[in-house]
Amino acid sequence: MPAESQARQRRRRRTHLLLAGAAGLATAGALAAALPATATAEESSARHGGGYTYSRYQDVQLLSFNDLHGNLEPPAGSSGRVTELQADGTTKTIDAGGVEYLATHLRKAREGKKYSITAAGGDMVGASPLISGLFHDEPTIEALNKLDLDVTSVGNHEFDEGARELGRLQKGGCHPTAGCYVEGEEFEGADFPYLAANVLDEKTNRPILKPYWVWKKKDVKVGFIGVTLEDTPGVVSADGVKGLKFKDEVETINKYARVLQAQGVKSIVALIHEGGLPASGAYNYNCDSPGAGDGISGPIVDIAKNITPQVDALVTGHTHAAYVCTIPDPSGKPRMVTSAASFGRLYTDTTLTYDRFTGDIARTAVKSANHVVTRDVAKAPDMTELISKWNTLAAPIGNRAIGYISADIPNAGTESPMGDLIADAQLAHGKELDPETDLALMNPGGIRAPLTYAAKGSEGDGVVTYAEGFTVQPFSNTVNLQDFTGAQLIQVLKEQVSGTNAAAPKILQVSSGLTYTLDLTKTGADRVVTDSVRLNGEAINPTATYRVATNSFLAGGGDGFPTLGQGTNDLVGSDDLAALEKYLTANSSATNPITPPAANRITVVR
């Protein structure tokens, strides 16, 4: 049977299961010891009539992941590894990720499971490597269709290109400007629903996509409500969220839980693109070891504590952390909260025990564990074919050399070598636009990957290709110049560790010449030592004017930097990737590669 016909057959088969609404070591998180004493999930209830035996309890498998970000191929460097806690307290790293392996693991996990659902917690697309981003993430949607994803919430990155483009990814159709990428083939869109319960059209005050969705098989029904973080406008460019309102996560989920209950759907899972920070970076850390939920902090904790007990489990994301925790609901009862890190390196396997008598989940029986998407399994042939198809289309652009490096340039740490390199590139571009440009600032969240010395293809070690540069900076921001007073510049640095960034600091990467001390033993804005801030060795003059280069996201006050939105004398330059490409080309060669910056511009006191 032709592949296209098989896909259509699969969609038809899956439709019958649905009711639409508007290997690594793993630590299992279990809510309690047992099911109600009357039965277990596998035994039959003593209910005999009409010649059949009726099973009261039915285990439903929920496979989930989040924050894939279009990583179809195995991610590079630390982005393609997970940390595993060993029995003796030591840790080791494991290479992980890649949809060829994710598909194999998910398909293996589903074997023998008659009732299985696959769900995701948002950011499936956006900030994607070139193989997906170059084609407006159509390749990722195709891959998710092949993975048999049933449902996902939207994340903030689903809005990188605006609500209209998100609608196209859902419904299909060729890109309005780029057109169709494969002759004679129109993009079919997602087989699965995107849920956006708390994203409203400002004019109609209604959700832009379905707020909830119900999975159904025989007499088992599980409802899903999907939301993104309320602060999405703070982490997405203004154009991406134009005309939209983002409502409170808890209020929205509680509202639609009531709607589902009124429809007779008692088993409910919330897909929330907001997350937490576990006390350990190991994927198999038991965050309940101190006590239920004690090993995790961050926004998801308060959200989980306030979502109605009618919701039985939370699949979360956004922070790119891995955790399987129980956090008490408003009634004080523990409830499962999970996240599978990012980039397809993990998947979560949760067992929801459905009680046919009540139509609800037996919460005391919920158990869950994260599993590594190891690369020691066979690749899924259909994913290999998909990757090959899109790589062939991308190759003429992606394989072009744009620079040379002498060693890995990491993007990890308070100040990273990759951050310094990008800031230097933007300063150089700024000086081309205006020789009076003094410095550049780069947001750490915009640096999506390291540059690795080892060749990924046939380009040779140390060669930086356009595809690798795209993976580092995929957002198509422009480099903008603005004027600020010295006092405003100091305030920008203080906003890294105060205001909305107080609990989770966002340390800007700085260009050569700007130095200061960050004292993490202090609190709030005091963590930036004002008297230590120097530009080319001289103290910042509060009344002087400084010309600052940033990307357009920061220039609009994004990432909790309102003062960066107050600059004057704006000048818009080229896109940030073009600036990086030009800098690498001008400052490196095969015989004289760039050495990774020392990352010593910010002195950190701990």
matplotlib code that plots the C-alpha trace (Angstrom):
import matplotlib.pyplot as plt

x = [0.0, 1.4, 2.7, 0.1, -2.8, -1.4, -1.3, -4.9, -5.9, -4.1, -5.9, -9.3, -8.5, -7.4, -10.5, -12.7, -10.7, -11.4, -14.2, -13.4, -14.1, -14.4, 15.9, 17.4, 17.2, 14.1, 12.8, 9.1, 6.9, 3.9, 1.2, 0.4, 0.7, -2.5, -5.8, -9.0, -9.2, -12.1, -9.9, -6.6, -6.2, -5.7, -8.3, -12.0, -14.6, -17.1, -19.7, -21.1, -24.2, -25.2, -22.4, -19.5, -17.0, -16.7, -13.4, -13.8, -10.3, -8.5, -4.9, -4.5, -0.9, -0.1, 3.2, 4.3, 7.1, 7.6, 9.8, 10.9, 11.7, 12.0, 15.0, 14.5, 18.2, 20.1, 20.9, 24.6, 26.8, 25.2, 21.8, 21.9, 22.8, 21.0, 22.5, 21.7, 21.9, 23.6, 22.9, 26.2, 25.3, 27.6, 26.2, 27.0, 25.9, 24.0, 23.7, 20.0, 17.5, 16.6, 13.2, 14.5, 15.2, 12.2, 9.9, 11.4, 11.2, 7.5, 6.5, 8.2, 6.5, 3.1, 3.5, 0.9, -0.9, -4.5, -5.2, -2.4, -2.4, 0.5, 0.4, 2.8, 3.3, 4.0, 7.0, 7.0, 8.1, 10.0, 13.7, 14.2, 17.3, 17.6, 16.2, 12.8, 13.1, 14.1, 10.8, 8.6, 8.5, 6.5, 9.0, 8.4, 4.6, 5.1, 7.3, 4.8, 2.1, 4.3, 4.9, 1.1, 0.9, -2.6, -2.7, -0.5, -0.9, 0.6, 3.8, 5.2, 7.3, 4.2, 3.7, 7.1, 5.5, 2.1, -1.3, -2.1, 1.0, 0.1, -3.3, -1.7, 0.4, -2.8, -5.0, -2.5, -1.8, 1.3, 3.2, 1.8, 5.2, 7.5, 4.8, 5.0, 8.4, 7.8, 6.3, 2.8, 2.5, 0.5, 1.3, -1.5, -1.1, -1.2, -3.2, -3.4, -5.2, -3.3, -5.0, -4.9, -7.5, -6.0, -5.1, -8.0, -8.6, -8.8, -11.8, -13.9, -12.7, -12.7, -9.9, -8.0, -7.9, -9.7, -9.5, -9.9, -10.2, -11.4, -9.8, -12.2, -11.9, -14.9, -16.2, -13.0, -12.8, -10.0, -10.2, -7.2, -7.0, -4.1, -2.7, 0.5, 2.2, 0.3, 3.5, 3.9, 3.9, 6.9, 9.0, 7.8, 8.2, 5.3, 4.4, 4.0, 1.2, -0.4, -4.2, -4.1, -4.8, -3.3, -5.3, -4.3, -3.4, -5.2, -8.5, -8.6, -8.0, -10.5, -13.1, -12.7, -12.5, -16.0, -17.1, -15.7, -17.3, -20.6, -20.2, -19.6, -15.8, -14.4, -10.8, -8.9, -5.2, -3.9, -1.2, 0.6, 3.4, 4.9, 7.2, 9.5, 13.1, 14.0, 16.8, 18.8, 19.6, 19.5, 16.5, 15.9, 16.1, 13.3, 11.9, 9.6, 12.5, 12.3, 8.5, 5.8, 6.8, 9.6, 12.3, 10.9, 10.5, 9.3, 5.9, 4.4, 4.3, 1.8, -0.1, -0.4, -1.5, -4.4, -5.7, -9.0, -8.8, -10.9, -7.7, -5.9, -2.4, -0.3, 2.0, 4.2, 7.2, 8.9, 11.8, 13.4, 13.9, 13.1, 11.0, 8.3, 6.8, 3.7, 2.4, -0.6, -3.8, -6.1, -7.6, -4.2, -4.1, -0.9, -1.2, 1.4, 3.3, 5.7, 8.2, 10.5, 13.3, 13.6, 14.7, 13.2, 15.8, 13.3, 9.7, 7.4, 5.4, 2.5, -0.1, -3.6, -5.9, -9.4, -12.4, -15.3, -17.7, -16.9, -15.5, -12.6, -8.9, -8.0, -5.5, -3.8, -2.7, -1.1, 2.6, 5.0, 8.7, 11.0, 12.9, 15.9, 15.6, 18.8, 20.6, 21.4, 18.2, 17.3, 16.4, 12.8, 13.0, 10.2, 11.9, 15.2, 13.4, 11.7, 15.0, 16.7, 14.0, 14.2, 18.0, 18.3, 16.1, 18.1, 21.6, 22.4, 21.9, 22.8, 26.1, 27.7, 30.7, 30.5, 33.5, 36.1, 36.6, 39.5, 37.4, 33.9, 32.2, 29.7, 26.5, 26.3, 27.1, 26.3, 28.4, 29.1, 31.7, 28.9, 27.2, 30.3, 30.9, 27.3, 27.6, 30.9, 29.3, 26.4, 28.8, 30.8, 27.5, 26.4, 29.7, 29.1, 25.7, 27.0, 30.6, 29.5, 28.1, 29.6, 28.4, 26.1, 23.8, 22.4, 19.7, 20.8, 17.5, 18.2, 21.3, 19.8, 22.9, 26.7, 29.1, 30.9, 34.4, 33.6, 32.1, 28.4, 28.7, 31.3, 32.3, 35.3, 36.3, 36.2, 34.1, 31.0, 28.2, 25.2, 23.0, 25.0, 24.7, 21.0, 20.7, 22.4, 20.2, 17.0, 14.7, 15.3, 15.6, 17.2, 20.1, 18.8, 20.7, 19.3, 20.6, 20.5, 21.9, 24.5, 21.8, 19.5, 22.3, 23.0, 19.3, 19.2, 21.9, 20.0, 16.9, 18.8, 18.3, 15.3, 11.7, 10.3, 13.8, 14.5, 13.7, 15.2, 17.9, 18.5, 22.1, 22.7, 25.8, 28.0, 30.4, 34.1, 34.9, 32.0, 32.9, 31.2, 30.8, 27.7, 27.5, 25.2, 25.6, 23.3, 19.7, 17.7, 19.2, 22.1, 23.6, 24.9, 27.7, 27.1, 30.6, 32.2, 30.5, 33.2, 33.3, 36.7, 38.1, 36.1, 33.2, 29.8, 28.8, 25.1, 24.4, 26.3, 24.7, 25.7, 24.8, 23.7, 23.2, 20.6, 18.3, 14.8, 13.3, 15.3, 14.8, 11.1, 11.6, 11.4, 12.6, 11.8, 13.9, 11.5, 14.2, 15.5, 12.1, 12.8, 15.7, 15.8, 17.3, 16.4, 18.2, 17.3, 20.1, 20.3, 19.1, 21.2, 22.3, 23.6, 25.6, 27.1, 27.8, 29.6, 31.6, 32.8, 33.6, 35.6, 37.5, 38.3, 39.8, 40.8, 44.4, 43.4, 40.2, 38.4, 39.4, 36.5, 36.1, 37.3, 33.9, 35.7, 33.8, 31.4, 33.1, 30.7, 30.8, 29.1]
y = [0.0, 3.5, 5.4, 8.2, 5.7, 4.1, 7.4, 8.1, 4.7, 5.3, 8.6, 7.0, 4.2, 6.6, 8.8, 5.9, 6.1, 9.8, 12.0, 15.6, 18.4, 22.3, 2.4, 3.5, 3.2, 5.1, 6.0, 5.2, 7.7, 6.1, 7.9, 5.1, 1.4, -0.1, 0.2, 0.0, -3.3, -4.5, -5.1, -4.5, -3.2, -6.7, -8.8, -9.0, -7.6, -10.1, -8.9, -11.7, -11.3, -12.2, -14.7, -12.3, -11.1, -7.4, -5.8, -2.8, -1.4, -0.7, 0.4, 3.3, 4.0, 7.7, 8.3, 11.9, 14.2, 18.0, 20.7, 18.8, 22.0, 20.3, 18.2, 15.4, 14.5, 13.7, 17.0, 18.0, 18.3, 18.5, 19.1, 15.5, 13.9, 13.2, 12.7, 9.5, 9.1, 5.8, 3.6, 4.7, 8.4, 9.0, 10.2, 9.3, 10.8, 9.0, 10.1, 10.5, 11.9, 11.8, 10.9, 7.7, 6.4, 8.1, 6.3, 3.0, 3.5, 4.7, 1.8, -0.7, 0.9, 0.5, -3.2, -5.2, -2.1, -2.1, 1.3, 3.7, 7.5, 9.7, 13.3, 16.3, 19.4, 22.0, 23.6, 20.8, 23.4, 26.7, 27.4, 24.4, 23.2, 23.9, 20.6, 21.7, 25.5, 26.1, 24.6, 26.4, 23.1, 21.1, 18.2, 18.1, 17.9, 15.1, 13.3, 13.8, 12.3, 9.2, 9.0, 8.7, 11.7, 12.0, 15.5, 18.4, 21.7, 24.8, 26.2, 29.7, 28.7, 27.7, 31.4, 32.4, 32.9, 34.0, 32.5, 32.3, 30.1, 27.9, 27.5, 26.4, 23.8, 22.4, 22.5, 22.2, 24.1, 25.4, 28.4, 31.7, 33.0, 30.0, 27.9, 24.1, 22.5, 19.3, 19.6, 18.2, 17.7, 20.0, 20.1, 18.1, 19.6, 17.8, 14.6, 15.5, 18.5, 21.4, 22.6, 26.3, 26.8, 29.9, 31.6, 33.9, 36.1, 39.6, 40.4, 37.3, 36.5, 32.8, 30.2, 30.3, 26.5, 23.7, 24.1, 20.4, 17.0, 13.6, 10.3, 7.4, 3.6, 1.5, 2.7, 4.4, 8.2, 10.5, 14.3, 16.6, 20.3, 22.2, 25.6, 27.5, 29.7, 33.0, 34.9, 33.8, 37.5, 38.0, 35.4, 35.7, 38.6, 41.1, 40.2, 36.5, 37.3, 40.2, 40.2, 37.5, 37.3, 34.8, 33.8, 32.4, 28.7, 27.6, 29.5, 28.2, 24.5, 24.6, 26.1, 23.4, 20.7, 21.7, 21.6, 18.1, 16.9, 18.2, 16.1, 13.0, 12.9, 12.3, 11.3, 14.5, 15.2, 18.8, 19.5, 22.6, 24.4, 25.6, 23.8, 23.5, 23.0, 19.8, 19.9, 17.5, 17.6, 13.8, 12.5, 9.7, 11.9, 11.1, 14.5, 13.0, 11.7, 14.6, 14.5, 14.9, 17.7, 19.0, 18.3, 20.7, 24.5, 26.9, 28.1, 24.6, 24.0, 26.8, 25.9, 22.3, 23.1, 25.2, 23.1, 21.4, 17.9, 16.9, 16.8, 13.6, 14.2, 17.1, 16.8, 19.9, 21.5, 24.8, 24.5, 21.6, 19.8, 16.2, 15.2, 12.8, 14.3, 14.2, 17.6, 17.9, 19.2, 21.7, 18.9, 17.8, 14.6, 13.8, 14.2, 13.2, 16.0, 15.0, 16.5, 14.7, 17.3, 18.4, 17.7, 14.1, 12.8, 11.3, 10.1, 9.6, 6.4, 6.9, 4.4, 5.8, 3.2, 3.9, 2.9, 1.9, 2.2, 5.9, 6.9, 8.4, 7.6, 5.7, 8.3, 6.1, 3.8, 6.3, 5.5, 7.1, 7.0, 8.8, 6.7, 7.6, 7.7, 5.8, 5.5, 1.8, 0.6, 0.2, 3.4, 3.6, 3.3, 5.7, 8.4, 7.8, 8.2, 11.4, 12.9, 12.0, 13.6, 17.0, 16.9, 16.5, 19.6, 21.6, 20.4, 23.2, 25.8, 23.9, 22.4, 25.7, 26.5, 29.9, 29.6, 27.6, 26.8, 25.3, 23.5, 23.1, 26.4, 25.6, 27.4, 26.4, 28.4, 31.8, 33.3, 31.0, 31.0, 30.8, 33.8, 35.8, 34.9, 36.0, 39.2, 40.0, 39.3, 41.6, 44.4, 44.0, 44.3, 47.2, 49.1, 48.5, 50.2, 52.9, 53.3, 54.8, 51.4, 50.7, 47.2, 44.3, 42.2, 38.8, 36.9, 33.4, 31.8, 32.8, 30.6, 27.2, 25.0, 24.9, 24.8, 21.5, 20.8, 17.3, 17.2, 16.2, 15.3, 15.4, 19.0, 18.1, 18.8, 22.4, 23.6, 25.6, 25.1, 27.3, 24.5, 24.5, 28.3, 28.1, 25.6, 28.0, 31.0, 30.0, 32.9, 35.3, 38.2, 41.4, 43.2, 46.5, 49.6, 51.8, 54.6, 54.3, 56.4, 54.9, 54.7, 52.8, 50.4, 49.6, 49.1, 46.6, 44.6, 44.7, 43.4, 40.2, 39.3, 41.3, 41.9, 38.9, 37.5, 37.5, 33.8, 32.6, 35.0, 35.6, 36.6, 38.5, 37.6, 40.6, 41.7, 42.2, 45.3, 45.1, 43.7, 43.5, 41.4, 39.3, 38.5, 35.6, 35.6, 38.7, 39.0, 40.8, 43.7, 43.9, 40.9, 43.2, 45.1, 48.6, 50.0, 47.0, 47.7, 48.9, 49.5, 49.2, 49.7, 52.8, 53.2, 53.7, 57.3, 57.5, 60.6, 59.6, 58.0, 54.5, 52.9, 49.3, 46.4, 43.7, 41.4, 42.6, 40.4, 42.1, 45.5, 45.1, 44.5, 40.7, 38.2, 40.6, 43.5, 46.4, 49.0, 47.6, 48.6, 52.2, 52.9, 55.8, 56.5, 53.0, 51.5, 48.1, 46.0, 42.5, 39.3, 37.9, 34.7, 36.8, 38.8, 35.7, 34.3, 37.5, 37.6, 33.9, 34.3, 37.5, 36.2, 32.6, 30.4, 26.8, 27.7, 30.2, 29.1, 31.0, 30.0, 29.7, 32.9, 32.6, 33.6, 35.8, 39.1, 38.5, 37.7, 35.5, 35.3, 32.3]
z = [0.0, -0.8, 2.2, 1.7, 1.7, 4.8, 6.6, 5.6, 6.8, 10.1, 10.5, 9.9, 12.4, 15.0, 14.5, 15.9, 19.1, 19.7, 20.9, 20.0, 22.5, 21.6, 28.1, 30.7, 34.5, 35.7, 39.1, 39.4, 41.2, 42.8, 44.7, 47.1, 47.7, 46.2, 44.5, 46.6, 48.4, 46.3, 43.2, 41.4, 37.9, 36.5, 38.3, 37.5, 39.7, 41.0, 38.6, 36.4, 34.3, 30.8, 30.6, 30.8, 33.4, 33.8, 34.8, 37.0, 36.6, 33.4, 33.2, 30.6, 29.5, 29.1, 27.2, 27.1, 26.2, 25.8, 24.3, 21.3, 19.4, 16.1, 17.1, 14.6, 14.5, 17.7, 19.4, 19.7, 22.8, 26.2, 24.5, 23.4, 26.8, 30.1, 33.5, 35.3, 39.1, 40.1, 43.1, 44.8, 44.4, 41.5, 38.1, 34.5, 31.2, 28.4, 24.8, 24.1, 21.6, 17.9, 16.5, 14.8, 18.3, 20.0, 17.6, 18.3, 22.1, 22.0, 19.7, 22.0, 25.1, 23.5, 22.8, 24.7, 25.9, 24.6, 26.1, 25.2, 24.7, 23.6, 24.7, 24.7, 26.8, 24.1, 22.2, 19.7, 17.2, 17.3, 18.0, 15.7, 13.9, 10.2, 9.0, 10.5, 11.0, 7.4, 6.3, 8.9, 11.0, 8.6, 9.0, 12.7, 12.3, 9.8, 12.3, 15.1, 12.9, 12.4, 16.1, 16.5, 18.9, 20.0, 21.5, 22.7, 24.4, 22.7, 24.1, 23.9, 20.8, 18.9, 18.6, 17.2, 13.8, 15.1, 15.5, 11.8, 11.2, 14.2, 12.6, 9.4, 11.2, 12.7, 9.5, 6.7, 3.5, 2.0, 3.5, 2.4, 1.2, 0.9, -0.8, -1.1, -0.5, -2.4, -5.9, -6.1, -2.3, -0.1, 3.6, 5.3, 8.9, 12.2, 12.7, 16.4, 18.0, 19.5, 22.6, 23.6, 26.3, 27.8, 24.5, 23.4, 20.4, 21.6, 19.4, 20.0, 23.5, 22.5, 22.4, 19.1, 19.0, 20.9, 24.7, 25.4, 23.8, 24.9, 24.1, 24.0, 23.6, 24.3, 27.6, 28.8, 28.4, 29.4, 28.9, 28.1, 28.8, 27.2, 28.3, 27.8, 30.4, 31.1, 30.6, 26.9, 25.8, 27.9, 26.2, 22.6, 20.2, 20.1, 16.5, 17.5, 20.1, 18.4, 18.8, 21.5, 25.3, 27.6, 30.7, 34.0, 33.8, 37.0, 36.3, 32.8, 33.7, 36.5, 34.1, 31.5, 34.1, 35.1, 31.5, 31.1, 34.3, 33.0, 29.9, 32.0, 31.6, 35.1, 34.2, 33.3, 32.5, 32.2, 29.6, 30.9, 29.1, 32.4, 34.7, 37.7, 38.7, 40.5, 43.1, 40.9, 37.2, 37.1, 35.1, 37.6, 40.7, 43.2, 43.9, 46.5, 48.6, 51.0, 51.0, 48.3, 46.0, 48.4, 45.8, 43.2, 43.0, 40.4, 38.9, 38.5, 42.3, 43.0, 39.8, 40.8, 44.4, 43.0, 40.2, 41.1, 42.4, 39.5, 37.4, 37.9, 36.5, 35.1, 32.1, 32.1, 30.2, 29.4, 31.9, 30.0, 33.3, 34.0, 37.0, 38.2, 41.3, 43.4, 44.5, 46.8, 45.2, 47.0, 49.0, 50.2, 48.2, 46.2, 42.4, 39.7, 37.9, 35.2, 32.7, 30.2, 29.9, 26.2, 22.6, 22.7, 25.1, 27.5, 27.5, 30.5, 30.9, 33.3, 34.3, 34.9, 36.5, 35.2, 37.4, 35.3, 38.2, 38.7, 35.4, 37.2, 37.8, 40.9, 42.0, 44.7, 41.9, 39.5, 38.8, 36.5, 35.4, 32.9, 30.4, 28.3, 24.6, 24.2, 20.8, 21.2, 19.6, 16.0, 14.1, 12.9, 9.1, 8.4, 10.5, 8.7, 5.4, 6.6, 7.8, 4.6, 2.6, 4.3, 4.7, 0.9, 0.5, 3.1, 2.0, -0.5, 2.2, 5.3, 4.2, 3.3, 5.5, 7.4, 9.7, 11.6, 15.3, 17.2, 19.8, 21.1, 22.0, 24.8, 25.5, 29.2, 32.3, 33.8, 31.1, 28.2, 25.4, 22.8, 24.5, 24.3, 20.7, 19.7, 21.7, 19.9, 16.5, 17.3, 18.5, 15.2, 13.2, 15.3, 14.6, 10.9, 11.2, 13.5, 14.5, 17.9, 19.0, 22.5, 23.5, 22.8, 25.1, 24.2, 26.1, 27.1, 26.1, 22.5, 22.3, 21.5, 21.1, 21.2, 18.3, 18.3, 16.8, 15.6, 12.2, 11.9, 8.3, 5.6, 6.2, 8.4, 12.0, 13.1, 10.2, 11.2, 8.7, 8.1, 9.5, 12.8, 13.0, 12.4, 15.2, 17.5, 16.5, 14.8, 15.7, 12.8, 15.2, 13.9, 15.5, 16.8, 18.0, 20.8, 23.0, 26.8, 29.6, 31.9, 34.6, 32.3, 31.4, 35.1, 35.6, 32.7, 34.4, 37.7, 35.9, 35.2, 38.9, 40.0, 39.1, 37.1, 37.0, 40.7, 41.3, 38.1, 36.9, 33.2, 32.9, 29.7, 27.6, 27.1, 24.4, 24.9, 26.9, 29.3, 32.7, 36.2, 39.3, 40.0, 43.7, 44.1, 47.9, 47.9, 46.9, 44.3, 42.4, 44.9, 43.2, 40.5, 42.1, 40.7, 41.2, 39.4, 36.0, 33.6, 29.8, 28.4, 31.9, 32.7, 35.1, 33.6, 33.7, 34.8, 32.6, 29.5, 26.5, 25.4, 22.0, 22.7, 20.3, 21.1, 19.2, 18.4, 21.1, 23.9, 22.2, 22.8, 26.5, 26.3, 29.0, 31.8, 30.7, 30.5, 30.5, 27.2, 25.7, 26.6, 24.3, 21.8, 18.4, 17.1, 14.1, 12.8, 11.2, 9.6, 11.2, 14.1, 12.2, 9.4, 11.9, 13.4, 9.9, 8.8, 12.0, 11.7, 8.1, 8.7, 11.8, 11.0, 8.4, 8.0, 9.0, 11.7, 13.4, 16.2, 19.7, 22.1, 24.2, 27.8, 29.3, 31.9, 31.4, 34.4, 37.7, 39.7, 43.5, 45.0]

ax = plt.figure().add_subplot(projection="3d")
ax.plot(x, y, z, "-o")
ax.set_aspect("equal")
plt.show()
